[in-house]
């Protein structure tokens, strides 16, 4: 039987989201003040992730959902709920697509065991052309949760192979 996440779990997840949003803003050289963050939608995302983790443990004999696969689930729900909104309607970027991309890419690099000394090799894997194509794919295609988990695993493998 599924048990709802505790308030402490939700608060810890919201803190992580806030840290990731700050890193995202720094990466794209934008201010967090340029967009609105829906706490309600982030809580819905946290709840959905919690449900998926519970489901995974139940149907996979107590096995926990790996962090890399979890990042795929997070990206999926970010693109379903769009928790960030630009306060300037003239801005052409969709911050949620960048948010999902950043979550998956960060988890893939972390999973690969890459270090700062490998950064040039990693940049070779994730070129500007790759980033443009991937961001366009995230914004235009309907990608399933399972596909997102597979994408995260494939990206981590690509990084591992590049840094060998």
Secondary structure, DSSP 8 states (H G I E B T S, - for coil): ------HHHHHHHHHHHHHHHHHHHHHTT--GGGEEE-HHHHHHHHHHHHHHHHHHHHHTTT----HHHHHHHHHHHHHHH--EEES-TT----HHHHHHHHHHHHHHHHHHT--GGGHHHHHHHS-HHHHHHHHHHHHHS---HHHHHHHHHHHHHHHHHHH-
